[in-house]
């Protein structure tokens, strides 16, 4: 007896639906807590930040998401206290030395999965007994680093504070806005003292991110996440990965490069200028560390400038003929500020340059560090901090010159 059309149609639709349901259920069971449940976005701050009246914005606690961009694909997890880090108790375990890391998107790990940020990698290299608390937040400048240390970082009882400085800090220190977010800033008052304006920051709802259908489908399907995981091993477009050797510049390109370098030098000069807001903030960071009884150590990373440090094929400006360790203008000025104020600095520039001269790209598509870039920076951090932390464990004071 032939089945009726409705029965045949039901079987035709029902069997695949049962199979798909079984695959989805099996995938969700297999992934367990690894399945991401927040909407992904092409812009990390849309998914991972929330407004804050004192700091402007902070990491959104409890976020577990995937960030997709034209040249980016990475998973993000924010712990319950709003750090892109594993959970840490405020009370420090016996026998443990803690490093509080301050920084922006580079310290936060923009472009790589959790566990592959240089904070995580450096902690692994330093071994048991050392914890690096990652206080980095995308878009932060030195004023927000200071407030983050005072409000949150101090609660972890750090033994050392590590500042990841970028040239963006100089610009952000003088601004009250970053994308859709507002922030306070310090300005000179009528009497010449530094006063805080735009504080507290006006609160308001963030623009709603509308996910594309493929994003919505991916985040709601364990089966699709199993087929296309948020995996750091995915083949991504790397800046300059196929470039070997250095480009020969035309006269027009050389002129443009010199103009850019002049702008970078002008901004870098503000770092060591005692009258600048950046110098004042570095001084206050040092003072805040002194109140905690811990040393401040700083280093800088090239980002959207001095591209030869992370992108093979980019032209290298003239270097010191002495053949010593290469340092950018930003690194040099940061060291000058450190010597005057009293904090120690070190450089990652030569380590990065050695890689790019060998044809290795250190940045993902938008100038942030890729996995290899994070490894290189982590190696330098571990190298510098190993001796400092050993001295702290032995009760010796940290130096101020490097």
Phi and psi in degrees as a GROMACS rama.xvg file:
@    title "Ramachandran Plot"
@    xaxis  label "Phi"
@    yaxis  label "Psi"
@TYPE xy
-72.9565  139.449  UNK-2
-73.7729  147.291  UNK-3
-67.6226  160.843  UNK-4
-58.0979  -44.709  UNK-5
-59.9107  -36.9561  UNK-6
-68.2193  -45.6996  UNK-7
-62.0007  -39.8476  UNK-8
-64.871  -39.3928  UNK-9
-64.2749  -41.131  UNK-10
-66.0636  -40.4224  UNK-11
-63.5809  -35.5131  UNK-12
-89.1987  -34.5828  UNK-13
-71.677  -40.3251  UNK-14
-63.5122  -49.8985  UNK-15
-60.6332  -36.0279  UNK-16
-64.523  -40.0721  UNK-17
-65.6581  -41.6665  UNK-18
-62.4277  -46.6551  UNK-19
-62.6519  -41.3948  UNK-20
-62.586  -40.0151  UNK-21
-64.857  -42.1071  UNK-22
-63.6007  -41.6014  UNK-23
-66.0767  -44.8052  UNK-24
-62.991  -41.9217  UNK-25
-63.7548  -40.2791  UNK-26
-64.8056  -43.6942  UNK-27
-64.2245  -38.5297  UNK-28
-66.472  -40.2668  UNK-29
-67.7493  -43.643  UNK-30
-72.6339  -37.8126  UNK-31
57.1533  -129.509  UNK-32
-68.7553  -12.7019  UNK-33
-75.4004  -13.3576  UNK-34
-73.5571  127.98  UNK-35
-83.7656  139.28  UNK-36
-123.585  -3.769  UNK-37
-96.0186  153.762  UNK-38
-65.1568  132.406  UNK-39
-78.3777  166.762  UNK-40
-155.59  156.35  UNK-41
-79.0998  -8.71513  UNK-42
-126.318  116.981  UNK-43
-56.5386  -39.8231  UNK-44
-67.0616  -28.0225  UNK-45
-61.9343  -41.2159  UNK-46
-90.1282  -26.4642  UNK-47
-117.301  4.84013  UNK-48
-124.524  153.74  UNK-49
-139.324  146.456  UNK-50
-64.0289  149.736  UNK-51
-142.506  130.228  UNK-52
-67.3895  -23.6151  UNK-53
-96.2468  -40.5206  UNK-54
-102.686  -10.7091  UNK-55
99.153  -54.8908  UNK-56
-158.746  159.523  UNK-57
-141.661  167.594  UNK-58
-63.466  141.539  UNK-59
-82.387  117.068  UNK-60
-59.6185  142.059  UNK-61
79.9907  5.65673  UNK-62
-70.088  136.117  UNK-63
-136.238  108.766  UNK-64
-150.178  177.959  UNK-65
-125.098  133.523  UNK-66
-105.978  124.362  UNK-67
-117.936  131.056  UNK-68
-138.846  178.03  UNK-69
-55.0692  -34.5088  UNK-70
-131.952  26.0847  UNK-71
-136.509  145.959  UNK-72
-158.205  109.383  UNK-73
-156.316  152.139  UNK-74
-93.0775  146.538  UNK-75
-129.708  133.714  UNK-76
-130.806  128.109  UNK-77
-109.687  130.642  UNK-78
-75.785  -179.829  UNK-79
-68.5643  -15.9732  UNK-80
-101.231  10.1784  UNK-81
84.1368  24.8712  UNK-82
-114.498  143.413  UNK-83
-83.1017  79.967  UNK-84
-165.429  167.856  UNK-85
-70.9829  170.644  UNK-86
-70.9561  134.459  UNK-87
-128.715  135.369  UNK-88
-72.2296  149.437  UNK-89
-62.9122  -40.1826  UNK-90
-73.6772  128.461  UNK-91
-77.5808  131.596  UNK-92
-63.4436  151.302  UNK-93
-59.9651  138.65  UNK-94
79.5233  4.58071  UNK-95
-104.811  136.654  UNK-96
-101.776  135.357  UNK-97
-115.543  138.578  UNK-98
-114.111  123.389  UNK-99
-93.694  114.796  UNK-100
-94.7439  122.776  UNK-101
-107.965  140.952  UNK-102
172.677  -175.568  UNK-103
-105.681  -141.527  UNK-104
-63.4114  -29.1733  UNK-105
-66.8103  -43.1973  UNK-106
-69.5263  -37.5645  UNK-107
-62.2121  -32.7099  UNK-108
102.7  31.6488  UNK-109
-56.1483  119.88  UNK-110
110.342  -13.9275  UNK-111
-132.444  158.593  UNK-112
-66.6824  158.749  UNK-113
-53.8228  142.476  UNK-114
93.1175  -14.8998  UNK-115
-113.605  4.88305  UNK-116
-70.5901  153.636  UNK-117
-63.6262  -25.0181  UNK-118
-62.9184  -45.1836  UNK-119
-66.2494  -42.7237  UNK-120
-68.474  -39.9788  UNK-121
-65.6849  -38.789  UNK-122
-60.02  -41.5642  UNK-123
-62.5708  -43.0351  UNK-124
-65.919  -35.2097  UNK-125
-74.5069  -19.7757  UNK-126
83.9738  -179.152  UNK-127
-57.3173  146.913  UNK-128
94.9208  -2.34593  UNK-129
-129.588  129.73  UNK-130
-120.716  132.568  UNK-131
-107.267  114.861  UNK-132
-89.3948  113.528  UNK-133
-85.6197  103.323  UNK-134
-97.3597  11.3742  UNK-135
-66.1465  143.287  UNK-136
-138.913  128.883  UNK-137
-54.8123  136.168  UNK-138
86.6903  -5.05222  UNK-139
-71.4084  150.093  UNK-140
-119.856  -175.919  UNK-141
-64.2808  -31.4265  UNK-142
-64.2085  -42.8476  UNK-143
-70.013  -32.0881  UNK-144
-58.9132  -44.8085  UNK-145
-60.5881  -48.3165  UNK-146
-67.7584  -36.3045  UNK-147
-64.4787  -40.3403  UNK-148
-63.1412  -45.9225  UNK-149
-67.4881  -39.777  UNK-150
-84.8369  -39.0631  UNK-151
-121.286  -46.0488  UNK-152
-60.3653  -38.9443  UNK-153
-62.5673  -25.7967  UNK-154
-69.0739  -17.692  UNK-155
-91.1488  3.80732  UNK-156
52.1776  59.0125  UNK-157
-69.46  154.828  UNK-158
-98.3402  -15.0469  UNK-159
-157.421  143.196  UNK-160
-111.489  127.693  UNK-161
-114.033  122.193  UNK-162
-105.156  121.484  UNK-163
-92.6973  104.306  UNK-164
-94.635  140.12  UNK-165
-131.695  159.654  UNK-166
-63.6366  -24.5921  UNK-167
-58.2835  -28.2711  UNK-168
-59.6112  -40.9666  UNK-169
-60.6463  -41.777  UNK-170
-70.4647  -47.7936  UNK-171
-64.7958  -28.339  UNK-172
-61.9329  -24.3565  UNK-173
-102.551  7.44249  UNK-174
-113.023  161.12  UNK-175
-116.933  7.53077  UNK-176
-142.589  147.777  UNK-177
-146.985  109.743  UNK-178
56.1573  -127.345  UNK-179
-86.2484  0.191303  UNK-180
-100.421  142.512  UNK-181
-107.043  158.007  UNK-182
-146.313  159.443  UNK-183
-73.3887  166.827  UNK-184
-153.834  158.977  UNK-185
-95.291  136.255  UNK-186
-135.211  161.757  UNK-187
-72.7817  129.652  UNK-188
-84.7207  177.034  UNK-189
-56.7038  -30.808  UNK-190
-90.3474  3.78579  UNK-191
88.0821  -0.866951  UNK-192
-87.2645  166.387  UNK-193
-87.6864  126.722  UNK-194
-125.188  151.459  UNK-195
-95.0485  130.111  UNK-196
-120.779  163.079  UNK-197
60.8616  37.7882  UNK-198
-133.313  129.423  UNK-199
-70.5625  155.784  UNK-200
-73.0607  133.466  UNK-201
-58.7151  132.186  UNK-202
-92.4231  155.023  UNK-203
-173.534  164.536  UNK-204
-72.4714  142.276  UNK-205
-75.1867  150.065  UNK-206
-57.8818  135.307  UNK-207
-72.4289  132.42  UNK-208
-86.1896  122.367  UNK-209
-98.3176  111.265  UNK-210
-75.3595  143.414  UNK-211
-65.033  159.358  UNK-212
-58.8526  -39.6008  UNK-213
-64.4691  -34.6645  UNK-214
-66.7559  -45.8877  UNK-215
-60.4892  -44.0269  UNK-216
-64.7337  -42.4078  UNK-217
-62.3651  -45.7136  UNK-218
-72.6094  -19.2406  UNK-219
-98.7867  2.13351  UNK-220
-124.202  114.763  UNK-221
-65.6096  -33.4689  UNK-222
-63.7777  -43.1577  UNK-223
-68.263  -36.0037  UNK-224
-66.2959  -32.3611  UNK-225
-70.6914  -38.1225  UNK-226
-72.7612  -37.7219  UNK-227
-128.711  77.9512  UNK-228
-71.2058  158.642  UNK-229
-79.7776  78.0432  UNK-230
-112.82  130.478  UNK-231
-65.6851  -16.0174  UNK-232
-86.5368  -0.442859  UNK-233
-59.827  145.805  UNK-234
-74.9701  113.496  UNK-235
-109.632  160.894  UNK-236
-77.731  117.923  UNK-237
-104.319  135.645  UNK-238
-60.7348  121.843  UNK-239
69.7721  19.0255  UNK-240
-68.4141  -24.9182  UNK-241
-100.132  7.22099  UNK-242
-88.9398  131.608  UNK-243
-124.502  135.72  UNK-244
80.7573  -179.849  UNK-245
-109.818  143.271  UNK-246
-72.0715  146.119  UNK-247
-89.8111  122.834  UNK-248
-85.2137  142.854  UNK-249
-76.2352  168.97  UNK-250
-60.9912  -39.3059  UNK-251
-66.1259  -41.2241  UNK-252
-66.6947  -39.1113  UNK-253
-63.2939  -39.4554  UNK-254
-65.2845  -41.3655  UNK-255
-64.7293  -40.1324  UNK-256
-63.1096  -43.4929  UNK-257
-63.6043  -38.2293  UNK-258
-63.9508  -42.2232  UNK-259
-64.4058  -42.5268  UNK-260
-64.2279  -36.3172  UNK-261
-64.162  -38.9106  UNK-262
-66.5169  -41.2059  UNK-263
-63.2299  -43.098  UNK-264
-62.0104  -39.3576  UNK-265
-63.3354  -42.6448  UNK-266
-68.3532  -39.8919  UNK-267
-63.1389  -34.8489  UNK-268
-60.3906  -29.0879  UNK-269
-65.5321  -26.8461  UNK-270
-60.6445  -39.5571  UNK-271
-101.5  10.9299  UNK-272
-89.7012  112.311  UNK-273
-58.6609  -17.2049  UNK-274
-91.1739  -5.96419  UNK-275
-86.229  156.892  UNK-276
-67.2376  -32.3356  UNK-277
-64.3271  -45.364  UNK-278
-62.5077  -41.5369  UNK-279
-61.0055  -42.2919  UNK-280
-69.08  -38.2119  UNK-281
-63.0594  -37.7917  UNK-282
-64.0255  -41.0694  UNK-283
-70.3816  -34.4374  UNK-284
-62.5099  -43.8411  UNK-285
-62.313  -41.7046  UNK-286
-65.4655  -38.9277  UNK-287
-64.0783  -38.1525  UNK-288
-67.0275  -39.614  UNK-289
-61.4265  -38.8753  UNK-290
-63.2583  -33.4344  UNK-291
-80.4867  -11.358  UNK-292
76.0496  29.5259  UNK-293
-129.126  153.712  UNK-294
-78.8376  152.848  UNK-295
-105.984  129.949  UNK-296
-126.624  137.81  UNK-297
-134.011  152.252  UNK-298
-148.616  162.353  UNK-299
-121.009  153.427  UNK-300
-126.078  133.315  UNK-301
-68.3747  135.067  UNK-302
-152.539  114.397  UNK-303
65.212  16.9324  UNK-304
-155.569  163.565  UNK-305
46.1686  50.395  UNK-306
-63.8752  -19.2248  UNK-307
-61.8831  -17.1126  UNK-308
-77.6738  -17.3757  UNK-309
-132.837  -8.42656  UNK-310
-126.477  107.173  UNK-311
-57.6315  141.221  UNK-312
98.5316  -17.6093  UNK-313
-75.901  142.19  UNK-314
-67.1737  141.756  UNK-315
-97.5438  127.885  UNK-316
-67.4745  164.809  UNK-317
-54.9406  139.875  UNK-318
-115.905  162.884  UNK-319
-59.9743  126.367  UNK-320
-70.7169  -8.31866  UNK-321
-69.1997  -17.3971  UNK-322
80.0551  13.5182  UNK-323
-77.8854  -174.649  UNK-324
-62.5676  132.325  UNK-325
-76.6463  136.346  UNK-326
-139.708  139.085  UNK-327
-76.325  168.272  UNK-328
-59.5744  -36.8331  UNK-329
-64.3497  -44.7953  UNK-330
-63.4294  -41.4695  UNK-331
-62.3731  -47.2924  UNK-332
-68.0517  -35.2418  UNK-333
-64.0608  -40.1066  UNK-334
-64.1501  -39.5698  UNK-335
-62.2021  -44.5107  UNK-336
-62.0657  -40.9955  UNK-337
-62.5517  -40.2278  UNK-338
-64.8773  -38.721  UNK-339
-72.8685  -41.3385  UNK-340
-83.195  -37.0678  UNK-341
117.99  18.06  UNK-342
-112.996  158.419  UNK-343
-90.2596  149.195  UNK-344
-133.002  160.064  UNK-345
-145.235  170.853  UNK-346
-121.268  140.703  UNK-347
-106.961  1.79949  UNK-348
-61.6279  -49.3511  UNK-349
-64.704  -38.1478  UNK-350
-62.5836  -41.0784  UNK-351
-69.2226  -42.4316  UNK-352
-62.2636  -40.3678  UNK-353
-59.2673  -36.5711  UNK-354
-69.5601  -47.7171  UNK-355
-68.5273  -31.6724  UNK-356
-66.5281  -22.3894  UNK-357
-89.1019  5.10639  UNK-358
87.9324  14.3871  UNK-359
-97.132  121.678  UNK-360
-78.4217  136.971  UNK-361
-112.967  5.28866  UNK-362
-128.322  148.863  UNK-363
-79.3761  -172.719  UNK-364
-62.1672  -20.1082  UNK-365
-110.764  17.5143  UNK-366
92.9791  -6.72568  UNK-367
-80.2269  161.209  UNK-368
-65.6857  135.861  UNK-369
-87.1667  -169.263  UNK-370
-61.2576  -44.9955  UNK-371
-65.7479  -39.0795  UNK-372
-59.9294  -42.0838  UNK-373
-64.7509  -36.4405  UNK-374
-64.2676  -42.7592  UNK-375
-63.4343  -47.2947  UNK-376
-64.4817  -41.2326  UNK-377
-60.6379  -38.916  UNK-378
-62.055  -41.4173  UNK-379
-68.8223  -39.6197  UNK-380
-61.6966  -47.6763  UNK-381
-62.0603  -40.6177  UNK-382
-61.0916  -43.7423  UNK-383
-74.5484  -41.0141  UNK-384
-78.4025  -23.2965  UNK-385
-56.2566  -48.9613  UNK-386
-69.0582  -40.6684  UNK-387
-61.4453  -45.7277  UNK-388
-68.9964  -34.4185  UNK-389
-62.6982  -40.4411  UNK-390
-64.3219  -40.3774  UNK-391
-65.4521  -38.957  UNK-392
-64.9909  -31.7487  UNK-393
-87.7798  -3.75512  UNK-394
88.83  12.0096  UNK-395
-89.0656  143.538  UNK-396
-70.3845  151.184  UNK-397
-81.6839  146.478  UNK-398
-78.9371  177.796  UNK-399
-120.213  -6.75665  UNK-400
-120.158  147.132  UNK-401
